[in-house]
Structure formats: structure tokens, C-alpha cells
Amino acid sequence: MNLYDLFVKPYEDYTALQIMLEATGTFFGILSVYFSIKKNIWVYPTGIVSTLIYVYILFNFGLLGDCIINIYYTAMSVYGWILWSKNSEDNVHVDVAWATKKEWVFATALFFISLLLVTIIYYYKPYIDNNFSMEGTNLGLYHLDWANWLDVLTTSIFLVGMWLMAKQRIENWIFWIIGDFICMPMMIFKGLGITSVQYLVFTIMAIIGYVNWKKSFKEKSKIKS
């Protein structure tokens, strides 16, 4: 399979609006990660634009897990926006730190609970796809392909990452790195070539973010000591 088949052919049947929406969502998504690396509160308004667009896109492509996570992103962006505003000295930038043991316990519980909830949603996917009618519908997980199972996994990973980012915890980048890397082949498989490139960029930016936040924490600790 060549680059044309991966990144051009899938878009032959798309409308101009669908392509424009995916490109716009990708642009604001990358912009949001950039602001996150800079510990800048604009990570949230730009992120909200991207996540709302992807709620629409992912629902139409049957990636219910990622659709749900983008709804969660939107809600968490509002929560994070408020939290960062309270913790910011200049109303723009925030200090970061490592997660506590208590926060890790909560993050672990969040991960497994989300695995269960997203699996349940996929169980009822035939009912949802049938316009919420049980007529001729067989519930179950038989219809899931490998991309759907990866969607379940990445949804749980991103849920934890988003919560840790709202708490200004350095470990959030580890979850973004893992989740973004997994999403690349999944999006190519689903015919979302632009989005797969976005996740490649996200992976690189997440690595940069992790390094920068660690460096910022060390510099702040030296000043305090």
C-alpha cells in the first residue's frame, strides 16, 4: 500500500466540508498541544474547538470510544481552564509537579473504570447504529475489529492523561505519548489520514512536552531550595 492509498484515496468520497472539518480540528489540536507544552492556559480554548469538531467526526466514523473521550475532553477543558486560572500567577502560565501516590490510585481506578464503560458502550453499538432500535439488533462485541479494541484502550489512556494535565502533573505526557502512538495506525485503518499525521505530530510534541515540564520542575525546585 502506497502513500496515495493511505492519505489520498480515502478522501475521494469525502465532501469538502468533511475534509475542512478534519483539517480544522487537526490545526486546533496541534495548537492546543503547543500551548500545553508552554504551560499556557490557551491550551483549553483551542482544545475545546478541536474536541467539539472531533466529536462530530468520530461519531460518524463509528469510533465511539474516541467520540466519548472528546466529549470528556470538552468537559475537562472547562474544568482545567478554571483550575489553571486559579493556580496561575499571571493568568496565563502554571507551575507543574509530579503526581502524588493518592493521585496515582485515582488515575489507576479511572483507567479501569473507563475500560469497562467504553466496552459496555461498544456492546450496545449495534443498537446505537440501528437508530436506537432493538428491531433486528444483536447486542454483543462480535462486531469489533482491532481498531475498535485499540479505541477502547486509547480512550482509557487519554482519560487519565487529560485528568493529570488538568492537575498540572508531569506524568500526563507519558499517557499522551503512549496513546498518540497507538492512534496512528488506528486512524489510517479508519481512513482518517490527516488525523493519523496529527497523532504523529502529537507523539513528537508530547515527548517535547515531557522533557520541558521535567526541566521546568527542576528549575523551580532549585529556586525554592
N, C-alpha and C positions, 0 to 999 in steps of 0.2 A: 504493500500500500504506500503510495507516494504522498507528498505534501498536498497536492491538489485534492486527492480523495479525502484527506483528513480535514483540511481547512477551507476548501472552496466548494467542493461538490455538495456537502450537506446544506449549504446556504442557497442552492439553486431553487429550492421550493419555498424559501422564506420570503415573507413580504419585506418591503423596505422598512416598515415600522418595526418589525421584529428584529431586524439587523441593527437598526438605530438604537433600539432599547437595550440590546445586549452590549453594544459598544459604549453607550452612555453609562450603563451600570458598571461596566468594567473600568471606565475612566474614573468615576467617583469612588469605586472600590480601591483602586490603586492610590488615589489621592488621600483617602481615609487612612490607609496603612502608612503612608508617608508622614501624615500628621501624628500618627501613633508613635512612630519612631522618634519624632521630635518631642514627644510628650506634650503635644499641643492639643488643646481642648477641641479644636476644629475637626478632630478625628470623628466626633459624633455627628454633627450636622451633615458632613459629607458622607459618612457611613449610612445615615438614615436614607438619603437619596438612593444610594446603591442598593440597600437591602429591600426597599419597597419595590424597586424595579425587578429585582430577582425573585421576589415573592410571586409576581405575575409570571415570569419566565419559567421558573422551576415547577410551578404548579401545572403549567401547560405541557411540560416535558415529562411529567409523571414522577419527578424526584421529590416525593412528599417530605422525606426527611429533611432535605436541604431547604425546601419551601418553609417548613415549620421553623427551622433554625433561623431563617431570615426574618420571620415574624418575631421570633425571640430576640434576634439582633436589634430589631427596631425598638422593642420594649426596653432591652438592656441598654441601648444607646441613650434613651431618655434617662434611665437610672444612672448610667455612667456620667452623663453630661452634668446631672445635678451633683453627683458625688465629687467629680473633678472640680466643679465650680467651688464647692465648699472647701476643698483641700488645696486650692491653688492660691498662692500669694499674689500673683499678678493677674488672676482670672484667665490665664492662658496656659501656663505650664504647671506640672505637678512633680512632686518627688516620688521615687519608686523604692520598693523594698522586696525582700524575699517573703514568700508565704509562710505563715506560722503552721504548726502542727494541726491546730484546730481547723484552719482553712483547708489543709490538705485532706482532712477527714471529710469535710463538707464537699470538697471537689470530687473525691472518690465516690461518695454517695450520689452526687449529681450525675456522674458519668454512668453508673449502673442503672439508675432510675431512668435516665434518658434512653439508654439501650432498650429497656423494657417498653417504655411508652412508644417509641418510634416503631418497634417491632409490632406492637398492637395496632398502630395506625396502618402499617402495611398489611396486616391481617385483614383489615376492613377495606383495603384499597379497591377490590372488585366492586364492593357496594358503593364506594365513592365514584368510581369510574362509570357506574351504571346509573348516574344521576340520582344517587341516594335511594335506589330502589332495590329490594331484595328479590324481585322477579327475575328468575333465571340466573341468579347470582350464587356462586360458590365461594364461601369465605375460606381463607387459608393463606399460606405462604408459598404455595406451589408456583405462583406466577413470578416470583422474584428471580432476577438474574444476578450475576456477580456485581454489577454496578449498583443495584438496589441494596445489596448487603453491605457494600462499601459505603453507601449513603447512610445506612443505619449507624455504622461505625464512626464516620466522619462527623455526623450530627452530634454524637455524644462528645467527641473530641472538641469540637468547636464550642459547644455549650460551656464546657469547663474553661476553655481559653477566653471566651468572652467575659465570663464572670471574674476570672483572675485579672483581666485587663481593667475592668471597672474598679477593682480593688487596688489597682496600680502595682500588681505583683509581677516580678520579673519572669516567673515561670510561665506566664501566659504565652510567651513567644515559643516555648517548646511545643505546646499544643498546636499553635498555628503552623509551625514548620511541618509537623507530622501530618496534620490534616490537609494542608495545602498540597503536599507532595502526593498524597493518596488521591486527591481530587483530579489531578492532571489526566491520568488515563480514563477515569470515570467520565469526565466531560467530553473527551474525544470520542468515546464509545457512544455517548448520547447525541453526538453531532453538534456539540457546542464548542467549536474550535477556538473562537475568540475567548471564551471563558477558560478554556484549558491553558491558553497562553497567559491569561490573567493569573491563574494559580501558580504558574511557573514564576512569574514576577513576584507574586506574594511569597513564595518559598524563599526566594533570594532576599526580599525585603525583610522577612521575618528573621532570617539569620542575622542581618544587619541590625535589626531592632534589638535582638537578644544581646548582641555584643555591646551596643550603645547603652542599653539600660543597665547592664552589669558595670560598665565603665562609669556611668553617672552615679550609681550607688556607691562605688568605691571612692570616687572623688568626694562625694558628700560625707562619707564616713570619715575620711581623712580630715576634712574641715572641722567636723564635730569633735574629733579627738585632739 
